[in-house]
Every structure is written in C-alpha cells, then in structure tokens.
C-alpha cells in the first residue's frame, strides 16, 4: 500500500508532539516536511534521531509562506494543521490553500493526541493566549503543594534550539535557563514556577517526559500554551476565558474546543472589562457548555517600584505572544501606567531588525513593545531596541525578568500579575470536591 505523504503545519511545538504520537513508526504515512509560522532565520530540520526507524534523513522545516509550492513540489497528499490561536476564518483560509493545491486538509483530535497518564491530571488551558492560564495553573499548583501533594508541572513545548538536546528538559533553578539556552519565551513561562519552588518539565517528546514526571509526582499539572488543547487526557480541565476579548471563546481554534470540553471556566480580568463583555461570555458558556462551573476572576497587577513611574515617560514591554498573535490590545504594564500618571513612549519607531518585522506583521500593535526572543539574534535586537528608546524608565510587563537576560541602560520596574484570592478559594473548593485534595 502506498504511503500517504503528509505535511504538518506548525510552530515548533504542537506539530512535533503530533508527529511523535501519531506519525512516528506509522508505516501508512510519510511526513515529508513541516512548515512553521514563526519568523525563522534559516530552514531547519526535525532530526532523524528523534523521527524513528522509518526516517533515514532529517525532516525539513520550511516557512509557512512556502506552503503552496511545497504541496506541489513534495507531492503532498494531506496537510495537517498542528498549531494554535487561529481564528476560525484563518483556519479555513489555510484549509482552502491546501485544497486548492490538491491536498486534503485535516485536524487531529484529542483521542489521537492526548496521552493517558497513570497519575491524576489537571490541565489548565485557555480560549486565547494571554488570558491568564499560567497564573491560574500556578495557583492550583500552590493549593496542591500546601495540601502535601507532589506536583509535576509539564509545560507546553517551546523547543527552538537543538531538538535532540531538548528532547526532555527539566528546569529546577534559574541556572538551568543558561545551561539549556532558554529563549525569552521559555523564561517567561518557567521563571515564575521556579520562583515558587516548582520544577518544570518541557521539551519535545512528551511521552518520555510524562514517564519521567510520573516517577516523582502524585499529580500531573499541565500548563498549556496559547489556546492549545492539553497534551494529556485530563481528570479536570480548567479553561480561562478573557473578559477583554468577548466572543473570542467561540471564534478561535482550538480555544473553542477547550471551552466545549471544560469542567471549569474562569472568566478572567473582570476588573478591566465592560459589564456587557462579561455577559457575552456568560451567554456563550450557557449556550455551548452549560455543565461547566464558572468562576469570575480578577488578575491582580502589582509593580515593584511605583515611585519610578510618576509623571515619567515609559517604555512598556509586554508578553510577546499575547500582544502579537494573541491580539491582546494591552499588556499588564499598560494598566499600571494608567494608575501612576506615566506616559507611554512609542516603541515602534526605535525597533530594529526582526523586532521591526514584528510590527510590520502585526500592524495593530501600538506603542507597547512585545518581548520577542526566539533566537540569540532576536534577543540582541530586542536589547538594542530597548536601549535606543528615549524614555525615563522601562516597564517590564513580561512574565520574565528581562533585566536578568539582557543589559538595559535605563531604570526598570517589574510588573507581576496573580489570580485574585476569592477565585483561589473557589478553585480550592473544586479541587476538594473532585478528590484532588482533602
């Protein structure tokens, strides 16, 4: 029987997972190539050492812009979409491109992609990136830890370096960031966990990662990425909706899938949202998932040195994915400035290199600087952009402490955001009711 030739569309995360759990060692398929939606400097490869016995050569990774040519050149039978945070319109645009070139187009579901654990699993996912899932996952982790549970935190993958070395990653201290050449995006997600005393697993092969984590944990806690589905079959699925982006919970893939499957839905950021926006999300939940428990939550935003902000010109830096493909209008730093009468400096006019490309790709970005750092070159360009900016102070609203990563020639204030106490108490009741704690 002829092998079906497949191209996987991804962003160096979900795509690699789907390959390893669905296509590796599967004689019915041959994955001829990956494409990536990220801005990449050169073509990359998925190493044959990880691809299994059926692959004698590395599998090439191309920019997504080359998709039509690749389908024809590589005689692709099927294009598999394997990344997240796309509007339903964008999903069908990509499907239409594949179909117009003669290939079939498919999405893999939870039955094919979720791994089953021997331990209890709590998954925290979202309807959009930047909704507040990581702060919620950390709150759940602390509740479990306080009750004496051993928790293994497994984070959605971001392997942008040497994939062989990154097959299984474990971050125990901040020293591991340098040892494993972590990007800014990785630091943003792992650093808050490290500060709380948790270690974090990530990498490429989540079957192997799960096997290792199960040896040391009572409970597996999956901290999702973007608005992607869980990599593991959850015993409890907590999904975060964003009150600042009403209706996105039913118009983005696969966030809508998460909403439909959720056991608990947290409507976050209600303190900044319009009442009508909250009512819209509640109406959508009642329509599509009335069985879910709903919590209305606030994201508590604090700053470490507010005196530096009063009546100053500030450069505001925000979480990169949230401000770019997450379509978030403002990051946490913006709301801090509003409270302290500081003005925002236009970051775009000081941007260089790939940072300037980000503004071109996302023209709706205004004033705030996304903390992009997918490569060492891009990190240097981010540093240069910050240091070129004429301002009095830098407001770091990214989850990572950028001053530890790059040299900044201005005073820096750091913004943090956590789930409010009332919502944490509600989560504690749910965990107790579901048997995770006593």
N, C-alpha and C positions, 0 to 999 in steps of 0.2 A: 504494500500500500504506500502511495506517495505521501511523503511528509508535507504537512501544511506549513507554509512559510509565513512567519509571524514577525511583525514589527511592533515593539512596545513603546508607546509614547509615555514619557515620564518626566521626572525632575530630580533624579538620583535619590530615590527614597522608596516610595511605594512600588515603583516599577521593578526595582531589584528584588523586593520581597515577593512580588507576584511571580517573577521569573523562578525564584528558588522553590516556591511551594507548588507551582502549577506546571512549569515547563521543564525544569531541570530533570534529566533522566527520563523524560517522556518521549518515547520513540515516534509518537504521532505528529510531533511538532518540531520545527527548527526555527529558533529565534535568530533571524538574520541580522537584526540591528535594533538598537534603542535610539530614540530621539529624546532630547532634553529641552525643557522650556527655559532653563536657566541661561544667563549670559555666560558662555564658556569661551576661554581664550583660544583653545585648540580642540580638535577632535580627541575624544577619549575612548577608552575601551573597558568593557567588563572582562576581567581576566579569566582565561580558560581554567586556571587553577580552582576557581570557585564555581565554574559553569557546569561541571560534571563530566562524566565519561563520554558523552555524545559530542563534546565540543573540543576539537583539536586546536582551534585557534581562538584568540580573544574575540569577543563580540563588539563591533564598533558602536560608539555612541556619537550621534550627529546632532547638530542644532535642529530644532523642530521646524525651522523655516525651510529645511530641505525635504520635508515630508513628501510632497508630490513627486519629486524626482526620484526619491528613494523607493517609493512604491513600484514605480516602473522599472528602475534600474535593477532592483533586487528581486523583482517578480514576486511581490508580496501578495499573499492570499488574504491575510487578516491583520488589521490594525487593532491593537488592544490599548485602550486608554487606561493609564495607571498613574494618574496624579490628581490632586485635589484642588478645591477652591476655584471652581469654574462655574460661571453662570450657566443655567440650562441652555441659553442661547449659544454660548461658546462651545458647549459640548456638542450640540448639533451642527455647528459650523465645522468643527473638526471631523465629525462623522461624515458630513457632506463632502469634504475634501477627499477623505479616504474612498468614499463610494464613487465619487466622480472619476477617480483614478483606477477604478475596477476592483478595489479590495473590499472585503467585508469589514465591519466595524463592531467591536464588542466591548462590554464592561464585565469584569469578573465580580461575582458576588461573595458575600460572607461565607457561604458554605465551602467555596473553593479557596478562600484566602485566610480565614481565621483559624489559628492554631488552637488546639484544645490543651489546656493545662491540667496537671494533676492537682494543682492548688486552686484555691478560690481566686477569682479575677475580678477586679474593679477597673473598668475602663472609663476614662474621662475624655470626652470628645466635644466637638463644637459644631455649630452651623456655619461659622465663618472663622477665619484666622483672626486672632486679636480679640476674641470675645471674652477671654478670661479663664480658659480651661486650666492653664498651668497653676494659677493661684488657687483654683478650686482643687486640683489634684494635690497640691501641697497641703491644703487644709485637711483633706481626707487623710493624707499620709501622717500628719501630726496627730489626728484623732486616733488612728490605729496604733501609732507608736506609744501614745500616752496610755493606751489600754494594754500595753505589753506585747503587741503583735510585731513580728519580724516582717518588714515590708521590703520587697524588691521593686524598685522603680525602673520600669522599662520605658524608655522614651522613643518616640517616633524617630526614624533614622534621618541623618543628615551627613552621609559619608562622601565628602567632596575631595578626599585625599587619596592615599594609597589603599585601594579597596581590600587587598589581601591583608594588610596590617590592621585594617579596620573591621575585619570580619566579626570579631567580638570585642567590644570596648566596654571598659568599666572605669568610671570616674569616681574616685574616692576623695581626692583633695584637689585643690587648685593647681598643684604641681602637675597633675595629670593632663591639664589643658596644654601645657607646653610640651610635655612628653609625647602627646598624641596629636600635636599640631592642630588643635581645635580652631575652627573658624569662629568669627564673632557670633554667627547664628547658633553654633553649638554652645558657646559660652553663655549666651543669653538664656538658653533653656536649662543648662546643667548647673550654673553657678548658684542660683537660688536654692536648689536642692542641697548642694554641698554645704552652704552656709547653715542649713537646718540640721546637718549631721547625717543626711542620707547619702548613699552611693547610688549612682545611676548607670544602668546598662543601656547601651545603644550599639549601632554597628550596621552590619549587612545581613548576616544570616540569623534570623530571629528564631528559628527552630533550635539552633545551637545556643543562642542567648537564653532562651526560655529554659532549656535543660540545665544550664549553669545556675540561673537565678532560682530555680525550684529547690536547689540543694540548700539554700540559705534562707528561704522565706516561708512564712505562713500564708502570706497573701501577695499576689502579683498585682501591682498598680501600674496600669498603662496610662502614660501621659501622652495624649495624642498630639499630632501635628496638623497645622492648618485646620481644615474641617474634615479631615480624613476619617474613615472608619477605623475601628480597633483592629489590630493585628491578631488579637486573641479573643476567643469566644468568652464574653463577659458573663459573670453571675450578677453583676449590677452595672448598668450603663448610665452614666451621668452625662448629660449633654447641655452645653452652655449656649444660650441664645443672647444676642446683643441688642439691647433696647435702643441703641443709637443707629441700628440698621434694621428697622422693621421690614418684614416681608422677605428679607434675605434668607430666613429659615426655610422658606418654601420655594426659593428660586435659585439655589446654588447646589451644585453637586460636589461631593456626596453629603453635604450638610443636611439636606432634606431627608436622606436615608437615615442619618443619625437621629433626626427628630422623630421619624416614624418608629424607630426601634427603641427609643429611650425609655428607661424606667423612671428617671428623674430628669426634669428640665429646669435649669436655672436661668431665669431672665435677669441678666446682669446689667450693671451700670444704670439702674433706675434713677439714681440721684441726678444724672445729667440729662435724662431723656424726657421727651414730652409725654404727658399722660396718654395721649392718643396712640403714640407709638407702642406703649406697653399694652394697651387694649388690643391693638392689632395683633401682636404676638400671642396674647392670650386667646384671641379668637381663632387664630391658626392652629394653636395647640388643641383647643376644644374640637376643631374640625378634623384634624388628622391623627391626633394621639390623645384622646380623652382619658385613657387609663393612666397616663404619666402623672407622677407627683410634681407639682410646680412650686418652685421657690423663687421669690422676687428678692434680688440681692443688689448690694452696692459694692463697688470696687473702691476701697479706701485708699486715697492717694496721699502720700506724705513726701516731704523733701528734707534732706539732712541739714541744709544751711540756708534757711529762707532769707536771712538778713542780706545775703549777697544779691538778692533779686530786686529789691525795692527800687523802682524807677530806673532800672538798668536796661540796656539793650542786650538781648539774649539770643544766642543761637540755640534752637531747640532740636534735639536729636530724639528720634522715636524708633520703635521696633521696626526693623526693615520689612519683613513680610507683611505685617499688619498695615503699614502705610502704602505698600506697593500693591501686590495682587489682592490684599485684603480689603482694599477700597475704604479703609478707615479714614475719615476726614481729618481727625486729630488724634495724636497720642496723648499719653498722660501728662507730659511736660507742658502741653498747651494749656491744660486746665489749671496747672499750678501757676503759670504766669498770670492768668486771669485774676487769681486771688491776691497776687502780690504787685499788681500795677506795673509789671515789666512789659516792654515792647519786644516784638519778635523781629529779628533780622532775617532778610531774605537770603536763604542758604543757596538757592539755585544759582545765583549769579557768581558764586565763588566755586562752584563744582568743577572738577576736572576729570578727565578720563572716563572710566566706567561709571563713575557717580553721575557725571553729566549725561551719560547714556540712559541711566535710570530715569532721570527727569524727562528725557525725550520719550521713553517708553510709557511713562505714566504722567502725561501732561497735566492731569488734575492735581498732582502734588503741588502744594503751595507752601512756601516758607519753611516748613519743617524738613529736616534732613534725615532720611532713612539710614539707619546704621547697617549699611551693606558691607559684608566682609566674607565673601565666598572663597577668596583666594588671598595669598600674601600680597599680591599686586594690588588687589582691590582695597585691602586694609590700609596699604600705604597711601592710596588715593583718597580714602576717607580721611586719614590723618591730615594730608595736605589740604583738603577741602576745609576741614575744621580750623586749621591754623591760618589759612588765608582769610578767613571770615573776619570782618571788622565788627567786633562786639565786645561787651564788657565781661560777659560770663557765658559759660556753656551749660545748658540744662540737659543732663543725660537722662532721658526717659526710656532708654532701652533697658531690658532686664539685666544685661551685663554691666559691669563697671568698666566703661571704656578706658578710663584713666590707667587701669592696670594693663591694658593691651597696647595702647598707643600713647605717644607723647603729645600732650595737649598744652599749648603755650598760653592758656588762659585759666582763670579760676573755674572749677567745675562743681556743680551741685548735682546730687544724685536723687532721682525720684524712685520711690517704691510704691507698689500697689498690692493690696491684700484683700481677701474676701472679708466682708463685714461679720462681726461677732454673731449677730442674730442668725445669719444664714449658716454659720458653722454649727450652731446649736441645733438647727433643723437637720443638717446633714448627720449629726451625731445620733439623733433620734432614728433616722432612716437606717443607718448602719447597725444600730442596735436591733431594730425591728427585723432586719434582713439576716440577722445572725452573725454578722462580721465581728461584733464586739458584744460584751455583756454589760 
